[in-house]
Amino acid sequence: MICYNCKGNGFLRFKWEGEESIEQCKVCNSSGETKENLHYQQYWDDGAGSPSFYYGPPLDVEGDKGFKNYKIYPIKSRYNGSQG
């Protein structure tokens, strides 16, 4: 499934105060696609102020007006880097 966060580009372009910044997409690890067998944290609202949270496979929200402000978040690694 095409990554909703980067629209399949693998990167995000940000413009702020005349500066442009390009960052790699952390949701799809710059591949442009999300894996349908992995679970992601997702958020949207219905436009009337009712937020919804979902943890599961990526939703296909393209063109669906019921998913206003849709966000998908990167999978957090279980490894925190500390040696205990």
NORHU-V393928 format. One record per pair of residues at least 6 apart in sequence whose C-alpha atoms are under 8 Angstrom apart, sorted by the first residue. I is the first residue (numbers start at 1). J is the second residue. Records with the same first field share a line. If there is no record, write none. Layout:
BEGIN
I: J  J
END
This chain:
BEGIN
1: 33  34  35  36
2: 8  32  33  34
3: 27  28  32  33  34
4: 62  72
5: 25  27  71  72
6: 12  25  32
7: 32
8: 31  32  33
9: 30  31  32
10: 24  25  28  29  30  31  32  33
11: 22  23  24  25  30  32
12: 22  23  24  25
13: 20  21  22  23
14: 20  21  22  23
15: 21
24: 30
25: 32
26: 74
27: 34  72  73  74  75
28: 34  35  74
34: 58
35: 57  58
36: 57  58
37: 57
38: 56  57  58
39: 55  56  57  58  75
40: 55  56  57  58  72  73  74  75
41: 53  54  55  56  72  73  74  75
42: 53  54  55  56  58  70  71  72  73
43: 51  52  53  54  69  70  71  72
44: 51  52  53  67  68  69  70  71
45: 51  52  66  67  68  69  70
46: 66  67  68
47: 66  68
58: 72
61: 67
END
